[in-house]
């Protein structure tokens, strides 16, 4: 026999039984987004590599180490999207969305691709959902956008297990002042730091605070705090964000090391983390990126957004036993004999059109086997269509919750299954 073909390392099959949990989460996301007047946007799976090099930053791990890039037949460098903010901004600019409304509020959900080491909750093809609010520079916009994710956590019943960590990286003037201070602090021990941090020392020293290297972390434990070097406007913006979060009773922790891993952030930076995930505890990250749209060829337009790992959020829900199991069928139509199949085919179609989720046997198994299948699919009702019932225009309707079973007309059975009886 030929060898079996296995899936690519770092990818995952989402199987029946799991997809229902994804769908339940997706319904919550969509509901919260719609209530907050966010519209869905869908961008291509691949973009020009230049988009991510310019938008995300060539010094980031994503661009320098993790992207899936290749040349197409026309010689254009193409990259499977490793994140979704830059594609959304590209679409915003290209499609002139600023002409439709002064504030653009969009959300998304889809697959992303990074060639990193696979581990629990992290894959080479993974899924994220997120939101972007484009066009407003004001702190209340930051809070609405952050609050959007908090509402999703609340709807899922897991907000108590997730912590909002927040910081300000200031505007460009504040960051430039702080860069000089941070370099002077790090310079005496630079030779003892990791190779990556030594490289970042000149290009982007703030990223050293984000280093996962134990030695780097120890050397930066007592580094100056960026919030102490914010200019007046940056400090005012950050203070307003914290006050508004408190007014909405959204708890937060100030994290002085939080600078986020992408180059385009300004002012507010934040993460949502959960202890149930272990060391890799982030489930959502985001921040304000007032310079990105201009960097990618648009106008000087302020924006803020976040993205959350779908798989990682599902892991939190599973650990807290909040994952929704199979919702089950409304009815399972059991057919004891072949003569009833033409009638059964018609009934199934009519009941599905009436809004019921229905299934029936396609293997011509015994009635006993069909009842087991109804149990497996967690059906609320089993409808038994025997030969005598077919002739009488009736069915046997059994409640799988109570075990009660009685013969009734097809119309009466439909009403009962629809909850109209």
VENJONOR-V679149 format. One record per pair of residues at least 4 apart in sequence whose ideal C-beta (glycine too) atoms are under 6 Angstrom apart, sorted by the first residue. I is the first residue (numbers start at 1). GAP is how many residues later the second one is. D is the distance in Angstrom with one decimal. If there is no record, write none. Layout:
<<I GAP D> <I GAP D>>
//
This chain:
<<7 4 5.2> <10 108 4.1> <10 113 5.2> <10 114 3.0> <11 114 4.7> <12 111 5.5> <14 4 5.2> <14 5 5.5> <20 306 5.4> <21 302 4.9> <21 303 5.8> <24 300 4.0> <28 127 4.9> <28 128 6.0> <29 100 5.5> <32 119 4.9> <32 120 5.1> <33 5 4.2> <33 74 4.5> <36 112 5.7> <38 67 4.5> <38 69 4.6> <38 93 5.7> <39 67 5.6> <40 67 5.8> <41 65 4.2> <41 67 5.4> <43 44 4.0> <43 48 5.4> <46 32 5.1> <46 34 5.2> <47 4 4.6> <47 34 5.9> <47 40 5.6> <49 20 5.1> <49 28 4.0> <49 30 4.4> <50 4 5.9> <51 4 5.6> <51 35 5.3> <51 39 5.6> <52 4 4.7> <52 11 5.8> <52 27 5.7> <52 34 5.7> <53 5 5.3> <53 10 5.6> <55 31 3.5> <55 241 5.6> <56 4 5.4> <56 6 5.5> <56 7 5.4> <56 30 6.0> <56 206 5.4> <57 206 3.1> <58 5 5.2> <59 144 5.0> <59 145 5.4> <61 4 5.1> <61 5 5.9> <62 4 5.1> <62 20 5.0> <66 48 4.2> <66 49 5.2> <66 50 5.1> <67 12 5.1> <67 15 5.3> <68 12 4.2> <68 45 4.9> <68 47 5.9> <69 8 6.0> <69 10 4.4> <70 8 5.8> <71 4 5.7> <71 6 5.7> <72 4 5.2> <72 6 5.2> <80 33 3.9> <81 6 5.7> <81 31 5.7> <82 30 5.8> <82 32 4.9> <84 4 5.9> <84 24 5.6> <85 220 5.7> <88 44 5.2> <89 203 5.7> <89 204 5.6> <89 207 5.6> <91 4 5.7> <92 5 4.7> <92 42 5.9> <93 204 6.0> <93 205 3.9> <97 7 4.9> <102 33 5.3> <103 32 4.2> <103 33 5.4> <104 30 4.3> <104 31 5.7> <105 28 5.3> <106 26 5.5> <107 24 4.4> <108 22 5.9> <109 20 3.9> <111 14 5.5> <111 16 5.5> <112 14 5.8> <112 16 5.6> <113 12 5.5> <115 9 5.9> <118 5 5.8> <121 190 5.3> <121 191 4.4> <121 194 5.0> <126 185 5.9> <127 183 3.9> <128 179 4.6> <128 181 5.8> <129 179 5.8> <130 176 5.6> <130 177 3.5> <131 17 5.5> <131 174 5.9> <132 173 3.6> <133 8 5.5> <133 12 4.8> <133 171 5.4> <134 169 4.2> <136 5 4.1> <137 165 3.9> <139 98 5.4> <139 101 3.8> <139 102 4.6> <142 99 5.0> <142 126 4.7> <142 162 5.4> <143 4 5.8> <143 98 6.0> <143 101 4.2> <143 102 5.9> <145 159 5.0> <149 135 5.6> <149 157 5.9> <150 100 5.2> <153 5 5.5> <153 6 4.1> <153 9 5.4> <154 5 4.8> <157 165 5.4> <158 158 5.9> <158 162 5.6> <158 164 5.6> <161 113 5.4> <161 159 5.7> <162 110 5.2> <162 112 4.9> <163 90 6.0> <163 110 5.3> <164 88 4.4> <164 108 5.6> <165 88 5.1> <165 90 4.1> <165 93 5.7> <165 106 4.9> <166 86 5.0> <166 104 4.4> <167 88 5.3> <167 91 4.0> <167 102 5.2> <168 59 5.8> <168 70 3.9> <168 99 5.8> <169 90 5.7> <169 96 5.6> <169 100 5.2> <170 4 2.9> <170 5 5.3> <170 60 4.8> <170 64 4.1> <171 63 5.1> <171 95 5.9> <173 58 5.7> <174 56 4.9> <174 57 4.9> <174 60 4.7> <177 52 5.2> <178 4 5.9> <178 48 5.1> <178 51 4.3> <179 26 5.5> <181 43 5.3> <182 23 5.0> <183 4 6.0> <183 22 5.5> <185 38 5.6> <185 39 5.9> <186 4 5.8> <189 30 5.3> <190 11 6.0> <193 4 4.2> <193 5 5.5> <193 23 5.5> <194 19 4.3> <194 22 5.4> <197 11 4.6> <197 14 5.4> <197 19 5.1> <200 4 5.2> <200 7 4.8> <200 8 5.6> <201 4 5.6> <206 53 4.8> <209 11 5.7> <209 48 5.0> <209 50 5.2> <210 49 5.3> <210 51 5.8> <211 5 3.8> <225 31 4.5> <230 4 4.0> <230 5 4.3> <237 30 5.5> <241 27 5.6> <245 5 4.6> <245 7 5.5> <258 11 5.5> <260 5 4.9> <260 9 4.7> <260 27 5.4> <264 25 4.2> <264 28 4.1> <265 4 5.2> <265 22 4.2> <265 24 5.6> <266 22 5.3> <266 24 4.7> <267 21 4.3> <268 19 5.5> <268 20 4.8> <269 18 3.8> <270 16 6.0> <271 11 5.2> <271 14 4.6> <272 11 5.3> <272 12 4.1> <273 8 4.3> <273 9 5.3> <274 7 5.8> <274 9 5.6> <274 42 5.0> <276 40 5.5> <276 43 4.1> <277 4 4.7> <283 25 5.8> <283 29 4.9> <283 30 5.3> <284 22 5.6> <284 24 3.8> <286 19 5.4> <286 20 2.6> <288 16 4.2> <289 14 5.6> <290 12 4.3> <291 4 5.7> <293 5 4.0> <293 8 4.4> <294 6 5.0> <308 5 5.8> <317 5 4.2> <317 6 4.7> <318 5 4.8> <326 52 5.3> <328 50 3.1> <329 28 5.0> <329 30 5.6> <329 48 5.1> <329 50 4.2> <330 26 4.1> <330 27 4.8> <330 50 5.6> <330 87 5.7> <331 25 5.9> <331 27 5.1> <331 50 4.4> <331 52 5.5> <331 86 5.4> <332 27 5.6> <332 42 3.7> <332 47 4.0> <332 50 5.1> <333 11 5.6> <333 15 5.9> <333 27 4.1> <333 50 4.9> <334 33 5.9> <334 36 4.3> <334 48 5.7> <334 50 4.8> <335 5 5.0> <335 9 5.0> <335 50 5.7> <336 31 4.8> <336 50 5.2> <337 50 5.7> <339 48 5.9> <340 4 5.5> <340 45 4.9> <340 50 5.0> <343 47 5.4> <344 16 6.0> <344 41 5.5> <348 10 5.4> <348 12 5.6> <351 5 4.6> <351 7 5.0> <352 6 5.5> <356 61 5.8> <361 4 5.6> <361 9 4.9> <365 4 3.8> <365 5 5.8> <374 5 4.4> <374 8 4.8> <379 21 5.7> <381 36 5.4> <382 16 4.6> <383 12 5.0> <383 14 5.8> <384 12 3.9> <385 4 5.5> <385 10 5.4> <389 5 4.8> <389 6 5.3> <394 13 5.4> <394 15 5.5> <395 15 5.8> <395 18 5.1> <396 9 5.9> <396 11 5.4> <397 11 5.9> <397 16 4.6> <398 7 4.0> <399 5 5.0> <408 4 4.2> <408 5 5.4> <415 5 4.3> <415 6 4.5> <416 5 4.1>>
//
